Amino acid sequence: MTSSPITDDLRLPAEIDASALPDVPQRPPESILLTGATGFLGGFLLADLLDATRARIRCLVRGESVAQARERLADQLRDRELPVRLMSRVDIVLGSLAKPRFGLTDEEFTDLSRDIDAIYHCGAWVNLLASYPILRGCNVSGTREILRLATRTRRIPVHHVSTMGVIGADPVAGTGVSGYCATKWVAERLVAGAGDRGTPTTVYRPGVILADSRTGLVGRSDWFVHLTMASIRAGCAPDHPGLLPVGTVDFTSRAIVDLSLSRSARGQVFHVIDPEPLPFRSYFQGFADAGADLPLVPFDTWLERLRDAGDAVPRSTLRLAGETLRQMMPAPGRDTAGPTAAATHRAPPALDTAYFRRMLTFLDREVMLPAR
């Protein structure tokens, strides 16, 4: 194998080896480390872990102070209409995935490994326009540090949140859709390598994460939300033949938590998506049925309308539409075989007109859309 930044990153350090380590006691986790809790999906994971377990949740958060980090997490609970009193079971670990040992001292890192029973690794820098070298520190090196923590003192289970975007990607062979998906592809292989060396691992692959089915809450920095808002501002949507692997954020989060609490899920890779893919056309038709003026137009016409919208559509969104979206859309019939979140026996929420109306109401209320 020719040496390159990616092939070098695939080499798992010898110290990440759990084969001779003792197991975490076989009981519901009493202390959990969660990364990515300040993100859209991560905030739901925090809420669902608080609801489904009695564990203390230690959240790795970047910040100037513990007080600042706690307030960011409290905002996540408020957004989800949950009582902030749940923060009494949340501890802050100030640190960064991009730093060795998260920026902790060696003693602090070792103590953390002794104090946790499970790791939920949802943290990542999600940027579909950035290159592999830019995202590598957080997404690849950060995953390596998670695995180092998981094998520091005991055999700690790792629940790794990946993405459906790794399907069909092989950056070593020169194929893949983005630097982001390449980093997630490498991270998955590091997790698989740790699993081969005795670390209990489970991988969850969400697709496009849609708004909360109950409140319409969306991820304000989400790439697909930006494309949605740009289309509404331009007054049209692309007539694209692709199929979207999707899941509402509440369904995705609860499915991950449900699966993670089942010992039979260990060692598996789950596609945490609605079993039925969502046609791209149907997504925008849902907004039209909910009251948005969104006629379908040819893809290139849509791009032209986005450009004509001027400052109302940021350049980064134009790049997503023109460069990334064409590549990211799974073609009809793409194989996504594998266990899905149906194993949790939870039915995905209906993506009906009422659902899209709730999303539109949220976007209007948050002044994310122009007056209609």
Backbone torsions as a table, in degrees:
resi	resn	phi	psi	omega
1	MET	NA	124.4	-179.9
2	THR	-66.9	136.8	-179.5
3	SER	-71.9	136.9	176.2
4	SER	-157.5	167.4	178.0
5	PRO	-53.3	-37.1	-177.7
6	ILE	-74.1	-47.0	-179.7
7	THR	-64.7	-34.4	176.5
8	ASP	-64.6	-38.1	-178.9
9	ASP	-68.2	-22.0	-178.6
10	LEU	-75.2	-12.5	-178.5
11	ARG	-81.1	117.6	-178.1
12	LEU	-84.9	128.2	179.3
13	PRO	-57.7	145.5	-177.6
14	ALA	-60.8	-29.0	-177.6
15	GLU	-67.9	-19.6	178.2
16	ILE	-83.3	84.2	-175.1
17	ASP	-150.9	114.8	-176.7
18	ALA	-100.8	5.5	-171.0
19	SER	-61.2	-28.6	-178.3
20	ALA	-107.5	9.7	-175.7
21	LEU	-92.7	153.3	175.4
22	PRO	-73.3	153.8	177.8
23	ASP	-78.4	153.4	166.7
24	VAL	-65.9	141.6	179.8
25	PRO	-51.7	141.0	-177.3
26	GLN	-79.1	85.6	-178.9
27	ARG	-159.1	166.2	174.9
28	PRO	-57.0	140.7	-176.8
29	PRO	-61.4	137.4	177.6
30	GLU	-99.0	-19.7	179.3
31	SER	-146.8	127.2	-174.2
32	ILE	-124.0	137.7	168.3
33	LEU	-98.3	127.1	178.2
34	LEU	-120.9	127.4	172.1
35	THR	-103.7	153.7	177.4
36	GLY	80.0	16.3	-174.6
37	ALA	-66.7	-19.2	178.6
38	THR	-86.9	-1.9	178.1
39	GLY	-89.0	178.2	-175.3
40	PHE	-64.5	-60.2	178.3
41	LEU	-66.6	-40.2	-178.2
42	GLY	-60.8	-34.4	177.0
43	GLY	-64.8	-37.0	176.2
44	PHE	-70.7	-37.9	176.2
45	LEU	-61.2	-41.0	176.9
46	LEU	-58.3	-48.4	-178.7
47	ALA	-63.8	-42.9	-177.0
48	ASP	-72.0	-34.2	176.1
49	LEU	-68.0	-37.3	175.5
50	LEU	-63.9	-35.1	-178.6
51	ASP	-78.4	-38.7	-171.3
52	ALA	-90.2	-14.3	-179.1
53	THR	-131.3	170.9	173.3
54	ARG	-105.1	12.6	-173.9
55	ALA	-72.7	153.7	164.5
56	ARG	-78.4	137.4	-178.0
57	ILE	-107.8	117.3	176.2
58	ARG	-97.1	120.0	-175.3
59	CYS	-107.3	122.4	174.3
60	LEU	-79.0	116.1	-173.6
61	VAL	-135.7	136.0	170.3
62	ARG	-78.9	141.3	178.8
63	GLY	175.9	164.3	178.9
64	GLU	-77.0	-26.4	-177.2
65	SER	-154.6	162.4	175.9
66	VAL	-62.4	-39.8	-179.2
67	ALA	-61.5	-42.8	178.6
68	GLN	-64.0	-43.4	-179.9
69	ALA	-64.2	-41.8	179.2
70	ARG	-62.2	-38.8	-180.0
71	GLU	-66.9	-36.7	176.4
72	ARG	-62.0	-41.4	179.2
73	LEU	-71.7	-36.5	176.7
74	ALA	-62.2	-36.6	176.4
75	ASP	-61.6	-35.8	177.8
76	GLN	-61.9	-42.7	179.6
77	LEU	-68.3	-38.9	178.4
78	ARG	-62.6	-43.1	179.1
79	ASP	-58.6	-32.0	-178.5
80	ARG	-94.1	10.9	176.4
81	GLU	58.1	40.5	178.7
82	LEU	-111.5	150.7	-178.3
83	PRO	-66.5	132.0	-179.6
84	VAL	-67.4	-15.5	177.8
85	ARG	-60.1	-20.5	177.2
86	LEU	-62.7	-18.9	178.3
87	MET	-62.8	-13.2	178.3
88	SER	-63.6	-19.4	178.5
89	ARG	-103.1	13.1	-178.1
90	VAL	-112.1	129.0	174.5
91	ASP	-113.3	149.2	-179.4
92	ILE	-102.6	131.0	168.3
93	VAL	-112.6	103.6	-179.7
94	LEU	-71.3	122.3	-179.8
95	GLY	176.7	178.8	-177.0
96	SER	-135.3	136.4	176.8
97	LEU	-61.4	-26.5	-174.8
98	ALA	-79.3	-4.7	-177.7
99	LYS	-106.9	147.0	173.9
100	PRO	-56.2	133.3	-176.8
101	ARG	54.9	24.3	-180.0
102	PHE	64.8	12.0	-176.3
103	GLY	91.7	1.3	178.7
104	LEU	-81.3	159.9	171.6
105	THR	-71.3	164.7	179.4
106	ASP	-60.4	-39.6	179.7
107	GLU	-66.6	-42.3	178.8
108	GLU	-63.6	-39.7	179.8
109	PHE	-63.7	-43.9	178.9
110	THR	-65.7	-42.6	179.2
111	ASP	-62.2	-39.7	178.9
112	LEU	-61.9	-41.6	-179.6
113	SER	-64.6	-30.5	179.3
114	ARG	-75.9	-24.9	-170.2
115	ASP	-95.2	-7.1	-176.2
116	ILE	-114.5	149.4	-179.2
117	ASP	-105.9	-14.7	-178.4
118	ALA	-160.2	152.6	177.8
119	ILE	-123.6	128.3	172.7
120	TYR	-111.4	108.4	-173.9
121	HIS	-102.1	94.0	179.8
122	CYS	-108.8	-9.1	-175.8
123	GLY	-72.0	135.9	176.4
124	ALA	-166.5	155.9	171.4
125	TRP	-92.1	107.6	-178.2
126	VAL	-94.6	104.6	179.1
127	ASN	-147.1	108.0	-174.1
128	LEU	-78.6	-5.7	-179.1
129	LEU	-105.9	-12.5	-177.9
130	ALA	-83.9	154.0	-178.3
131	SER	-82.5	166.3	178.5
132	TYR	-55.5	-48.5	-178.3
133	PRO	-60.0	-33.0	-179.7
134	ILE	-69.6	-39.9	-175.3
135	LEU	-88.1	-12.4	-172.1
136	ARG	-57.7	-43.6	-174.8
137	GLY	-58.2	-47.6	-178.6
138	CYS	-76.5	-47.9	-168.4
139	ASN	-83.7	-34.3	-179.1
140	VAL	-97.7	-57.4	179.9
141	SER	-61.9	-35.5	178.2
142	GLY	-62.6	-40.5	177.4
143	THR	-65.9	-37.9	178.0
144	ARG	-62.9	-39.2	178.2
145	GLU	-66.8	-36.2	175.6
146	ILE	-60.2	-45.0	-179.4
147	LEU	-68.7	-33.1	175.7
148	ARG	-64.9	-41.5	177.2
149	LEU	-63.5	-40.4	-176.6
150	ALA	-67.8	-15.6	-178.3
151	THR	-122.2	17.9	-177.2
152	ARG	-73.7	-46.0	-175.8
153	THR	-131.3	-26.5	-177.6
154	ARG	-145.4	173.9	179.2
155	ARG	-90.3	85.2	-172.9
156	ILE	-89.6	126.9	177.9
157	PRO	-61.7	138.3	178.7
158	VAL	-117.7	123.6	175.1
159	HIS	-106.7	106.3	-170.5
160	HIS	-103.7	122.2	178.5
161	VAL	-92.3	115.6	-178.6
162	SER	-107.9	-138.0	-179.9
163	THR	-159.5	149.3	174.2
164	MET	-64.4	-15.4	179.3
165	GLY	-64.8	-13.1	178.5
166	VAL	-76.8	-16.4	-179.1
167	ILE	-67.4	125.7	-179.2
168	GLY	85.6	-8.1	178.9
169	ALA	-87.3	138.1	172.6
170	ASP	-150.9	82.2	-175.5
171	PRO	-62.8	-24.1	177.4
172	VAL	-65.6	-38.0	179.2
173	ALA	-85.3	-0.7	178.2
174	GLY	89.8	13.8	178.4
175	THR	-116.0	149.6	-178.3
176	GLY	153.6	163.3	-171.9
177	VAL	-101.3	-20.7	-177.6
178	SER	-166.6	163.1	174.7
179	GLY	-60.4	-35.8	179.4
180	TYR	-62.1	-51.0	-179.0
181	CYS	-63.9	-32.2	176.9
182	ALA	-64.4	-42.1	179.0
183	THR	-65.6	-37.3	179.6
184	LYS	-70.7	-33.1	176.2
185	TRP	-62.9	-46.3	178.8
186	VAL	-64.5	-42.8	-179.5
187	ALA	-60.1	-41.0	177.6
188	GLU	-60.0	-39.7	-178.1
189	ARG	-71.5	-32.0	172.9
190	LEU	-64.4	-42.4	178.2
191	VAL	-62.9	-42.8	178.6
192	ALA	-62.3	-40.5	178.6
193	GLY	-63.3	-39.9	176.8
194	ALA	-65.4	-36.7	176.6
195	GLY	-61.7	-39.0	178.0
196	ASP	-65.0	-22.7	-180.0
197	ARG	-99.6	15.3	171.0
198	GLY	106.2	-5.2	178.1
199	THR	-77.2	128.8	175.2
200	PRO	-69.2	116.0	-176.8
201	THR	-129.2	148.6	171.3
202	THR	-139.0	139.0	-177.7
203	VAL	-116.6	136.2	179.9
204	TYR	-122.8	125.5	-179.2
205	ARG	-111.7	96.9	172.0
206	PRO	-71.8	161.0	171.9
207	GLY	-101.0	-138.6	172.8
208	VAL	-70.6	121.5	-175.7
209	ILE	-91.4	115.3	-175.5
210	LEU	-93.3	174.3	-176.3
211	ALA	-60.0	156.4	174.8
212	ASP	-57.6	128.3	-176.0
213	SER	-67.6	-21.8	-175.6
214	ARG	-90.4	-36.8	-172.7
215	THR	-117.7	-15.2	-174.8
216	GLY	82.0	3.5	179.9
217	LEU	-58.1	131.8	178.7
218	VAL	-119.0	162.6	172.9
219	GLY	-80.0	114.2	-172.5
220	ARG	-63.0	-25.8	180.0
221	SER	-101.8	6.0	-175.6
222	ASP	-68.5	136.6	-176.5
223	TRP	-62.4	-37.4	-176.6
224	PHE	-75.1	-30.8	174.2
225	VAL	-64.9	-40.2	178.4
226	HIS	-62.9	-40.9	177.4
227	LEU	-66.6	-36.3	178.2
228	THR	-64.3	-48.0	-179.8
229	MET	-63.8	-39.1	178.5
230	ALA	-62.1	-40.1	-179.9
231	SER	-65.8	-42.7	179.7
232	ILE	-64.1	-39.7	178.4
233	ARG	-66.5	-35.2	179.8
234	ALA	-81.1	-13.5	177.2
235	GLY	76.9	24.3	177.2
236	CYS	-162.3	165.3	-179.8
237	ALA	-132.3	153.7	-177.3
238	PRO	-76.4	135.0	174.8
239	ASP	-86.1	84.8	-172.5
240	HIS	-113.2	138.8	-174.8
241	PRO	-83.7	0.7	-172.7
242	GLY	-70.8	164.0	174.8
243	LEU	-114.0	139.0	-178.1
244	LEU	-105.7	124.1	168.2
245	PRO	-77.1	116.3	-171.0
246	VAL	-130.1	167.3	170.3
247	GLY	-167.8	135.8	174.6
248	THR	-65.0	153.9	-173.6
249	VAL	-64.3	-35.3	179.6
250	ASP	-69.2	-40.0	176.6
251	PHE	-64.9	-44.6	-178.5
252	THR	-60.7	-47.9	-178.3
253	SER	-63.7	-48.2	-176.3
254	ARG	-66.8	-34.5	177.6
255	ALA	-63.9	-42.0	178.5
256	ILE	-62.0	-44.6	-179.3
257	VAL	-65.2	-45.7	179.1
258	ASP	-57.5	-48.4	-178.7
259	LEU	-64.3	-39.8	-175.8
260	SER	-64.6	-26.4	-178.3
261	LEU	-87.7	2.5	176.6
262	SER	-104.2	120.0	-179.0
263	ARG	-63.1	-25.5	-179.4
264	SER	-68.8	-13.3	-178.7
265	ALA	-82.6	-14.0	-175.3
266	ARG	-59.9	139.0	178.6
267	GLY	84.5	-2.7	-177.1
268	GLN	-100.1	164.1	174.0
269	VAL	-117.5	118.4	-176.9
270	PHE	-107.8	136.3	171.5
271	HIS	-91.5	103.9	-172.4
272	VAL	-90.5	76.4	-175.1
273	ILE	-141.7	161.9	170.6
274	ASP	-61.8	132.2	180.0
275	PRO	-56.8	-25.6	178.9
276	GLU	-100.9	116.8	177.6
277	PRO	-65.1	153.3	-177.9
278	LEU	-100.2	116.2	175.4
279	PRO	-57.9	137.1	-179.5
280	PHE	-55.3	-41.1	179.4
281	ARG	-61.8	-40.0	-176.6
282	SER	-66.6	-32.8	178.5
283	TYR	-58.8	-51.2	-178.1
284	PHE	-73.6	-28.6	175.5
285	GLN	-64.7	-31.3	176.9
286	GLY	-60.9	-40.6	176.8
287	PHE	-68.2	-39.3	178.3
288	ALA	-62.2	-43.2	179.1
289	ASP	-65.3	-26.1	-179.7
290	ALA	-85.4	-2.8	174.9
291	GLY	119.1	-2.2	178.1
292	ALA	-82.6	146.1	177.8
293	ASP	-86.5	93.3	-172.8
294	LEU	-137.3	70.5	174.7
295	PRO	-67.6	145.0	176.4
296	LEU	-78.7	134.6	178.7
297	VAL	-133.0	162.3	177.4
298	PRO	-55.4	150.2	-174.4
299	PHE	-54.3	-46.5	-178.2
300	ASP	-67.6	-32.9	175.3
301	THR	-65.1	-40.5	177.4
302	TRP	-60.1	-46.0	178.4
303	LEU	-59.1	-40.9	179.6
304	GLU	-64.0	-40.2	179.0
305	ARG	-66.1	-37.2	176.8
306	LEU	-62.7	-42.5	178.2
307	ARG	-64.1	-38.4	-179.0
308	ASP	-67.5	-18.4	-177.8
309	ALA	-73.6	-9.8	175.8
310	GLY	64.8	-134.8	-175.2
311	ASP	-66.6	-14.4	179.8
312	ALA	-67.3	-19.8	177.9
313	VAL	-121.6	110.4	-178.3
314	PRO	-60.0	155.0	179.4
315	ARG	-61.3	-35.9	179.4
316	SER	-62.4	-36.5	178.0
317	THR	-68.8	-37.9	176.5
318	LEU	-61.6	-40.6	178.3
319	ARG	-65.2	-41.4	176.8
320	LEU	-58.3	-44.0	-177.6
321	ALA	-68.1	-46.6	-172.3
322	GLY	-82.3	-32.8	-175.5
323	GLU	-103.6	-51.6	-169.2
324	THR	-84.6	-41.1	-173.4
325	LEU	-61.3	-40.4	179.8
326	ARG	-57.3	-40.6	-176.3
327	GLN	-79.4	-32.5	-171.9
328	MET	-79.6	-22.4	-176.8
329	MET	-66.5	117.2	175.4
330	PRO	-63.1	132.0	178.4
331	ALA	-70.7	151.3	177.6
332	PRO	-54.2	134.1	176.9
333	GLY	89.9	-0.7	178.4
334	ARG	-58.0	135.9	-178.0
335	ASP	-73.0	119.8	173.5
336	THR	-122.8	35.2	-177.4
337	ALA	-61.2	145.2	179.2
338	GLY	146.2	165.1	178.3
339	PRO	-58.1	140.3	177.9
340	THR	-118.3	176.6	-179.4
341	ALA	-66.6	-6.0	176.3
342	ALA	-59.7	-20.4	179.2
343	ALA	-63.7	-15.6	179.5
344	THR	-84.5	-10.4	-178.7
345	HIS	65.5	21.5	173.6
346	ARG	-101.4	127.0	179.4
347	ALA	-77.1	133.8	176.5
348	PRO	-62.5	146.1	177.3
349	PRO	-62.0	150.6	178.4
350	ALA	-72.9	130.5	176.1
351	LEU	-92.7	67.1	-175.9
352	ASP	-99.5	-174.8	-177.6
353	THR	-60.1	-38.1	179.4
354	ALA	-61.9	-36.8	179.0
355	TYR	-63.3	-49.3	-179.5
356	PHE	-66.8	-30.3	176.7
357	ARG	-66.9	-39.4	177.3
358	ARG	-63.1	-38.5	178.9
359	MET	-66.3	-43.9	177.9
360	LEU	-61.2	-41.7	179.0
361	THR	-61.0	-42.5	178.9
362	PHE	-64.0	-46.3	-179.0
363	LEU	-61.8	-39.5	177.0
364	ASP	-65.8	-45.6	-176.3
365	ARG	-63.7	-35.3	-179.2
366	GLU	-86.7	8.0	179.0
367	VAL	55.2	40.7	176.7
368	MET	-94.1	-7.6	178.7
369	LEU	-125.7	152.9	174.7
370	PRO	-68.9	157.8	178.3
371	ALA	-58.6	137.7	-179.1
372	ARG	-114.9	NA	NA
